[in-house]
């Protein structure tokens, strides 16, 4: 008798490229239902989402064997709670924000000792599988933002976890993310969608603009920032910088294909999608020594150890002179091919027994 398909509830907050990628992986083999915990601001709106999720699970928990949740926090607590009571299984994907505290910009799940952090800690403690996208989200030190080091990774904030902790990096499609045969139009590009100053600083866009000001001979492209935010922050954009807000994936691939260097100067990350995608498109990478960035870059680009414009300028100068476009692509295919994530996730889920409830 054929074994029944695992029934999975995929819980997410923002619908991103990486949540869509996991949905595609899971739905190709299992019976998958999506549930969005809407990313609202304000305690009342978040409270409404929290209550709505409770009643949804109270009514529908019997329909699922596995709760698959992106990020720890408000959205992960009820899935873990219902799983423990009704003999379900939980997979908790850790992406970055939910494993750090960056006091310099008041960022991270563990920056404040509040209800969100408490619910995140309980999720970590009682989840069956804790699956960070990079080892640094388990236990690491961030020297880029503080020469003395800032402890990062959930093990520095959560006393105990009962589940299995296993790093499962995000994966990338080699057929889509490739360099198009287009002439070079720009020199240096960075990507990072942000709607407020906190994310702007976390993504290192401030350093990127200072870098452009110090390298007027090069053309820079900043993707993911709306002009009203720059005006609100009273930031003067150098004349050699092209500002773009949101662009499609097709446009992003074209932009990567027409630039030589990609920078990821973040203060905190998990395993940055755009860095890996840019490298697949043959961009020479320059990045901060933060979380999964140096692992992705390896010897194929340049890693800066502190938040310093002079060090970033030196790295970009060296990157501009490098002509090896094949090594960055080869490294991402070796470490983070989409098949690696497909195999890791399906192996875990296939070992779980469907519930009888």
LOLUMTOR-161235 format. One record per residue (C-alpha): residue number from 1; residue in three letters; chain; x, y, z. Coordinates in nm, 3 decimals. Each point is the difference from the previous one (the first is absolute). Layout:
nr, rest, kette, px, py, pz
NUM, ALA, A, X, Y, Z
...
//
This chain:
nr, rest, kette, px, py, pz
1, UNK, A, 0.000, 0.000, 0.000
2, UNK, A, 0.145, 0.338, -0.102
3, UNK, A, 0.091, 0.233, 0.282
4, UNK, A, -0.225, 0.306, 0.022
5, UNK, A, 0.145, 0.335, -0.097
6, UNK, A, 0.113, 0.216, 0.288
7, UNK, A, -0.242, 0.287, 0.051
8, UNK, A, 0.193, 0.320, 0.060
9, UNK, A, -0.110, 0.344, 0.113
10, UNK, A, 0.250, 0.259, -0.124
11, UNK, A, -0.014, 0.303, 0.228
12, UNK, A, 0.166, 0.321, -0.115
13, UNK, A, -0.018, 0.371, 0.061
14, UNK, A, 0.127, 0.182, -0.309
15, UNK, A, -0.033, -0.197, -0.326
16, UNK, A, 0.359, 0.011, -0.123
17, UNK, A, 0.209, -0.176, -0.262
18, UNK, A, 0.129, -0.243, 0.261
19, UNK, A, -0.342, -0.087, 0.142
20, UNK, A, -0.128, -0.051, -0.355
21, UNK, A, 0.302, -0.222, -0.073
22, UNK, A, -0.082, -0.218, 0.301
23, UNK, A, -0.366, -0.013, -0.099
24, UNK, A, 0.101, -0.125, -0.345
25, UNK, A, 0.231, -0.262, 0.156
26, UNK, A, -0.262, -0.126, 0.244
27, UNK, A, -0.303, 0.011, -0.229
28, UNK, A, 0.179, -0.210, -0.264
29, UNK, A, -0.007, -0.296, 0.239
30, UNK, A, -0.241, 0.070, 0.286
31, UNK, A, -0.348, 0.137, 0.062
32, UNK, A, 0.075, 0.361, 0.093
33, UNK, A, -0.227, 0.277, 0.129
34, UNK, A, 0.123, 0.359, 0.040
35, UNK, A, -0.084, 0.218, 0.299
36, UNK, A, 0.112, 0.364, 0.024
37, UNK, A, 0.056, 0.167, 0.334
38, UNK, A, -0.028, 0.352, -0.138
39, UNK, A, 0.300, 0.222, 0.077
40, UNK, A, -0.192, 0.274, 0.179
41, UNK, A, 0.141, 0.281, 0.215
42, UNK, A, -0.151, 0.094, 0.335
43, UNK, A, -0.090, -0.223, 0.293
44, UNK, A, -0.374, 0.003, -0.075
45, UNK, A, 0.037, -0.112, -0.362
46, UNK, A, 0.259, -0.262, 0.095
47, UNK, A, -0.231, -0.118, 0.279
48, UNK, A, -0.283, -0.046, -0.251
49, UNK, A, 0.229, -0.212, -0.222
50, UNK, A, 0.108, -0.201, 0.303
51, UNK, A, -0.362, -0.075, 0.099
52, UNK, A, -0.099, -0.079, -0.360
53, UNK, A, 0.282, -0.253, -0.025
54, UNK, A, -0.106, -0.166, 0.326
55, UNK, A, -0.355, -0.055, -0.123
56, UNK, A, 0.117, -0.116, -0.343
57, UNK, A, 0.219, -0.268, 0.159
58, UNK, A, -0.265, -0.091, 0.259
59, UNK, A, -0.246, -0.071, -0.282
60, UNK, A, 0.239, -0.151, -0.257
61, UNK, A, 0.285, -0.172, 0.189
62, UNK, A, -0.133, -0.345, -0.091
63, UNK, A, 0.063, 0.071, -0.368
64, UNK, A, 0.379, 0.021, 0.042
65, UNK, A, 0.291, -0.222, 0.101
66, UNK, A, 0.276, 0.261, -0.013
67, UNK, A, 0.012, 0.372, 0.080
68, UNK, A, 0.275, 0.161, -0.210
69, UNK, A, 0.067, 0.355, 0.120
70, UNK, A, 0.230, 0.268, -0.139
71, UNK, A, 0.155, 0.205, 0.285
72, UNK, A, -0.043, -0.025, 0.375
73, UNK, A, -0.223, 0.250, 0.177
74, UNK, A, -0.371, 0.067, 0.022
75, UNK, A, -0.083, -0.223, -0.300
76, UNK, A, 0.188, -0.307, 0.130
77, UNK, A, -0.143, -0.030, 0.351
78, UNK, A, -0.347, -0.143, -0.067
79, UNK, A, 0.127, -0.258, -0.254
80, UNK, A, 0.248, -0.130, 0.259
81, UNK, A, -0.268, 0.009, 0.272
82, UNK, A, -0.256, -0.199, -0.203
83, UNK, A, 0.268, -0.241, -0.122
84, UNK, A, 0.097, -0.092, 0.355
85, UNK, A, -0.358, -0.053, 0.112
86, UNK, A, -0.122, -0.193, -0.304
87, UNK, A, 0.307, -0.202, -0.097
88, UNK, A, 0.094, 0.200, -0.309
89, UNK, A, 0.350, 0.094, -0.115
90, UNK, A, 0.150, 0.345, -0.044
91, UNK, A, 0.277, 0.123, -0.227
92, UNK, A, 0.120, 0.349, 0.085
93, UNK, A, 0.205, 0.178, -0.267
94, UNK, A, 0.239, 0.260, 0.144
95, UNK, A, 0.085, 0.276, -0.246
96, UNK, A, 0.195, 0.272, 0.183
97, UNK, A, -0.209, 0.253, 0.194
98, UNK, A, -0.125, -0.275, 0.230
99, UNK, A, 0.348, -0.098, 0.122
100, UNK, A, 0.172, 0.331, 0.073
101, UNK, A, 0.015, 0.317, 0.206
102, UNK, A, 0.163, 0.305, -0.160
103, UNK, A, -0.022, 0.278, 0.262
104, UNK, A, 0.170, 0.255, -0.230
105, UNK, A, -0.317, 0.018, -0.212
106, UNK, A, -0.249, -0.149, 0.248
107, UNK, A, -0.046, -0.306, -0.222
108, UNK, A, -0.069, -0.367, 0.059
109, UNK, A, -0.247, -0.224, 0.176
110, UNK, A, 0.211, 0.003, 0.316
111, UNK, A, 0.077, 0.370, 0.011
112, UNK, A, -0.295, 0.056, 0.233
113, UNK, A, -0.124, -0.219, 0.282
114, UNK, A, -0.362, 0.011, -0.109
115, UNK, A, -0.286, -0.235, -0.086
116, UNK, A, 0.128, -0.063, -0.351
117, UNK, A, 0.340, -0.111, 0.133
118, UNK, A, -0.166, -0.221, 0.264
119, UNK, A, -0.220, -0.172, -0.260
120, UNK, A, 0.307, -0.046, -0.219
121, UNK, A, 0.193, -0.159, 0.287
122, UNK, A, -0.286, -0.241, 0.071
123, UNK, A, -0.011, -0.091, -0.369
124, UNK, A, 0.371, -0.075, 0.004
125, UNK, A, -0.029, -0.206, 0.313
126, UNK, A, -0.288, -0.224, -0.107
127, UNK, A, 0.031, -0.012, -0.381
128, UNK, A, 0.086, -0.344, -0.141
129, UNK, A, 0.244, 0.123, -0.265
130, UNK, A, 0.187, 0.330, 0.011
131, UNK, A, 0.137, 0.064, -0.350
132, UNK, A, 0.215, 0.314, -0.035
133, UNK, A, 0.121, 0.098, -0.347
134, UNK, A, 0.353, 0.056, 0.130
135, UNK, A, 0.213, -0.131, 0.290
136, UNK, A, 0.055, 0.354, 0.127
137, UNK, A, -0.368, 0.018, 0.097
138, UNK, A, 0.066, -0.273, 0.257
139, UNK, A, 0.302, 0.151, 0.175
140, UNK, A, 0.245, 0.263, -0.123
141, UNK, A, 0.166, 0.336, 0.065
142, UNK, A, -0.051, 0.312, -0.209
143, UNK, A, 0.325, 0.200, -0.005
144, UNK, A, -0.106, 0.214, -0.295
145, UNK, A, -0.231, 0.215, 0.211
146, UNK, A, 0.211, -0.015, 0.316
147, UNK, A, 0.376, -0.067, 0.014
148, UNK, A, -0.050, -0.167, 0.338
149, UNK, A, -0.264, -0.229, -0.149
150, UNK, A, -0.377, -0.024, 0.035
151, UNK, A, -0.129, -0.354, 0.081
152, UNK, A, -0.252, -0.112, -0.262
153, UNK, A, -0.197, -0.316, -0.072
154, UNK, A, -0.300, -0.129, 0.194
155, UNK, A, 0.211, -0.215, 0.235
156, UNK, A, 0.121, 0.322, 0.162
157, UNK, A, -0.356, 0.099, 0.087
158, UNK, A, -0.190, -0.326, 0.050
159, UNK, A, 0.091, -0.212, 0.301
160, UNK, A, -0.109, -0.332, -0.140
161, UNK, A, -0.132, -0.161, -0.317
162, UNK, A, -0.159, -0.344, 0.005
163, UNK, A, -0.012, -0.048, -0.375
164, UNK, A, 0.255, -0.092, -0.266
165, UNK, A, 0.210, 0.290, -0.125
166, UNK, A, 0.122, -0.036, -0.357
167, UNK, A, 0.128, 0.263, -0.241
168, UNK, A, -0.182, -0.010, -0.334
169, UNK, A, 0.112, 0.282, -0.230
170, UNK, A, -0.235, 0.156, -0.252
171, UNK, A, 0.045, -0.125, -0.356
172, UNK, A, 0.020, 0.165, -0.340
173, UNK, A, -0.108, -0.089, -0.352
174, UNK, A, 0.303, -0.015, -0.229
175, UNK, A, -0.210, 0.016, -0.317
176, UNK, A, -0.175, 0.324, 0.088
177, UNK, A, 0.282, 0.179, 0.178
178, UNK, A, 0.261, 0.029, -0.274
179, UNK, A, 0.178, 0.285, -0.171
180, UNK, A, -0.183, 0.128, -0.304
181, UNK, A, 0.193, 0.098, -0.310
182, UNK, A, -0.033, 0.376, 0.050
183, UNK, A, 0.251, 0.285, -0.009
184, UNK, A, 0.123, 0.139, 0.332
185, UNK, A, -0.189, 0.315, 0.099
186, UNK, A, 0.111, 0.051, 0.358
187, UNK, A, 0.289, -0.083, 0.231
188, UNK, A, -0.131, -0.068, 0.352
189, UNK, A, -0.346, -0.110, 0.112
190, UNK, A, -0.167, -0.083, 0.328
191, UNK, A, -0.355, -0.116, 0.078
192, UNK, A, -0.199, 0.023, 0.320
193, UNK, A, -0.366, 0.091, 0.029
194, UNK, A, -0.064, 0.238, 0.288
195, UNK, A, -0.281, 0.224, 0.113
196, UNK, A, 0.158, 0.157, 0.308
197, UNK, A, 0.331, 0.128, 0.132
198, UNK, A, 0.069, -0.307, 0.212
199, UNK, A, 0.001, -0.236, -0.297
200, UNK, A, 0.186, 0.258, -0.210
201, UNK, A, 0.286, -0.005, 0.251
202, UNK, A, -0.012, -0.377, 0.052
203, UNK, A, 0.037, -0.057, -0.373
204, UNK, A, 0.305, 0.228, -0.009
205, UNK, A, -0.150, 0.244, -0.247
206, UNK, A, 0.157, 0.290, 0.191
207, UNK, A, 0.347, -0.145, -0.059
208, UNK, A, -0.090, -0.071, -0.363
209, UNK, A, -0.086, 0.366, -0.063
210, UNK, A, 0.314, 0.118, 0.176
211, UNK, A, 0.197, -0.245, -0.210
212, UNK, A, -0.150, 0.147, -0.317
213, UNK, A, 0.087, 0.350, 0.114
214, UNK, A, 0.361, -0.112, 0.049
215, UNK, A, 0.017, -0.172, -0.340
216, UNK, A, -0.144, 0.256, -0.246
217, UNK, A, 0.166, -0.177, -0.293
218, UNK, A, -0.238, -0.298, 0.037
219, UNK, A, -0.374, -0.038, -0.057
220, UNK, A, -0.205, -0.139, 0.290
221, UNK, A, -0.354, -0.143, 0.009
222, UNK, A, -0.205, -0.028, 0.319
223, UNK, A, -0.311, -0.218, -0.027
224, UNK, A, -0.277, -0.019, 0.258
225, UNK, A, -0.027, 0.354, 0.134
226, UNK, A, -0.275, 0.250, -0.074
227, UNK, A, 0.100, 0.364, -0.036
228, UNK, A, -0.245, 0.120, 0.271
229, UNK, A, 0.200, -0.197, 0.259
230, UNK, A, 0.325, 0.165, -0.110
231, UNK, A, -0.168, 0.340, 0.016
232, UNK, A, -0.137, -0.078, 0.345
233, UNK, A, 0.348, -0.101, 0.117
234, UNK, A, 0.143, 0.315, -0.167
235, UNK, A, 0.253, -0.205, -0.193
236, UNK, A, 0.175, 0.158, -0.294
237, UNK, A, 0.041, -0.248, -0.285
238, UNK, A, 0.330, 0.031, -0.191
239, UNK, A, -0.042, 0.071, -0.373
240, UNK, A, 0.161, -0.333, -0.095
241, UNK, A, -0.274, -0.203, 0.176
242, UNK, A, -0.312, -0.131, -0.173
243, UNK, A, -0.284, -0.059, 0.250
244, UNK, A, -0.264, -0.263, -0.077
245, UNK, A, -0.285, -0.107, 0.227
246, UNK, A, -0.166, -0.339, -0.042
247, UNK, A, 0.088, -0.196, -0.316
248, UNK, A, -0.113, -0.338, -0.132
249, UNK, A, 0.223, -0.308, 0.008
250, UNK, A, 0.044, 0.021, -0.376
251, UNK, A, 0.117, 0.361, 0.033
252, UNK, A, 0.229, -0.097, 0.288
253, UNK, A, 0.163, -0.271, -0.208
254, UNK, A, 0.054, 0.253, -0.278
255, UNK, A, 0.153, 0.248, 0.245
256, UNK, A, 0.239, -0.262, 0.137
257, UNK, A, 0.095, -0.090, -0.357
258, UNK, A, 0.090, 0.359, -0.084
259, UNK, A, 0.210, 0.074, 0.310
260, UNK, A, 0.341, -0.128, 0.100
261, UNK, A, 0.006, 0.015, 0.381
262, UNK, A, -0.268, -0.079, 0.257
263, UNK, A, 0.033, 0.129, 0.357
264, UNK, A, -0.168, -0.134, 0.314
265, UNK, A, 0.114, 0.235, 0.277
266, UNK, A, -0.263, -0.106, 0.255
267, UNK, A, 0.027, 0.025, 0.377
268, UNK, A, -0.210, -0.314, 0.041
269, UNK, A, -0.127, -0.266, -0.241
270, UNK, A, -0.079, -0.367, -0.026
271, UNK, A, 0.110, -0.136, -0.337
272, UNK, A, -0.077, 0.290, -0.238
273, UNK, A, -0.199, -0.106, -0.306
274, UNK, A, 0.107, 0.290, -0.217
275, UNK, A, 0.369, -0.063, 0.070
276, UNK, A, -0.030, -0.362, -0.112
277, UNK, A, -0.212, 0.093, -0.302
278, UNK, A, 0.245, 0.271, -0.106
279, UNK, A, 0.290, -0.244, 0.028
280, UNK, A, -0.189, -0.248, -0.216
281, UNK, A, -0.027, 0.280, -0.255
282, UNK, A, 0.376, 0.046, 0.001
283, UNK, A, 0.034, 0.305, 0.224
284, UNK, A, 0.320, 0.032, 0.204
285, UNK, A, -0.116, 0.013, 0.365
286, UNK, A, 0.108, 0.241, 0.272
287, UNK, A, -0.158, -0.049, 0.340
288, UNK, A, 0.021, 0.059, 0.372
289, UNK, A, 0.125, -0.269, 0.235
290, UNK, A, -0.351, -0.068, 0.127
291, UNK, A, -0.195, -0.326, 0.034
292, UNK, A, -0.017, -0.196, -0.327
293, UNK, A, 0.164, 0.268, -0.217
294, UNK, A, 0.366, -0.114, 0.030
295, UNK, A, -0.100, -0.364, -0.050
296, UNK, A, -0.179, 0.085, -0.323
297, UNK, A, 0.288, 0.213, -0.130
298, UNK, A, 0.292, -0.223, 0.098
299, UNK, A, 0.306, 0.075, -0.215
300, UNK, A, -0.208, 0.119, -0.296
301, UNK, A, -0.026, 0.360, 0.121
302, UNK, A, 0.092, 0.223, 0.291
303, UNK, A, -0.118, 0.016, 0.363
304, UNK, A, 0.037, 0.312, 0.213
305, UNK, A, 0.045, -0.047, 0.373
306, UNK, A, -0.128, 0.331, 0.135
307, UNK, A, -0.253, 0.265, -0.096
308, UNK, A, 0.247, 0.237, -0.162
309, UNK, A, -0.027, 0.187, -0.330
310, UNK, A, 0.373, -0.018, -0.068
311, UNK, A, 0.008, -0.377, 0.038
312, UNK, A, -0.311, -0.032, -0.219
313, UNK, A, 0.159, 0.224, -0.265
314, UNK, A, 0.315, -0.212, -0.008
315, UNK, A, -0.208, -0.318, -0.041
316, UNK, A, -0.211, 0.145, -0.282
317, UNK, A, 0.314, 0.130, -0.176
318, UNK, A, 0.145, -0.352, 0.005
319, UNK, A, -0.331, -0.152, -0.111
320, UNK, A, -0.027, 0.233, -0.300
321, UNK, A, 0.340, -0.124, -0.119
322, UNK, A, -0.099, -0.368, 0.027
323, UNK, A, -0.137, -0.167, -0.313
324, UNK, A, -0.086, -0.350, 0.128
325, UNK, A, -0.378, -0.022, -0.031
326, UNK, A, -0.013, -0.381, 0.010
327, UNK, A, 0.130, -0.059, 0.353
328, UNK, A, -0.282, 0.187, 0.182
329, UNK, A, -0.261, -0.198, -0.193
330, UNK, A, 0.179, -0.330, 0.059
331, UNK, A, 0.018, 0.063, 0.376
332, UNK, A, -0.373, 0.062, 0.036
333, UNK, A, -0.082, -0.308, -0.209
334, UNK, A, 0.229, -0.209, 0.219
335, UNK, A, -0.126, 0.123, 0.336
336, UNK, A, -0.357, 0.117, -0.056
337, UNK, A, -0.152, -0.177, -0.298
338, UNK, A, -0.377, -0.028, 0.033
339, UNK, A, 0.028, -0.380, -0.011
340, UNK, A, 0.189, 0.009, 0.331
341, UNK, A, -0.294, 0.166, 0.175
342, UNK, A, -0.254, -0.220, -0.175
343, UNK, A, 0.177, -0.314, 0.118
344, UNK, A, 0.054, 0.128, 0.356
345, UNK, A, -0.361, 0.107, 0.055
346, UNK, A, -0.159, -0.305, -0.160
347, UNK, A, 0.229, -0.237, 0.192
348, UNK, A, -0.108, 0.157, 0.328
349, UNK, A, -0.370, -0.001, -0.084
350, UNK, A, 0.004, -0.354, -0.140
351, UNK, A, 0.131, -0.126, 0.334
352, UNK, A, -0.299, 0.146, 0.184
353, UNK, A, -0.299, -0.225, 0.049
354, UNK, A, -0.337, 0.150, -0.096
355, UNK, A, -0.218, 0.052, 0.307
356, UNK, A, -0.312, -0.209, 0.059
357, UNK, A, -0.209, 0.284, 0.139
//
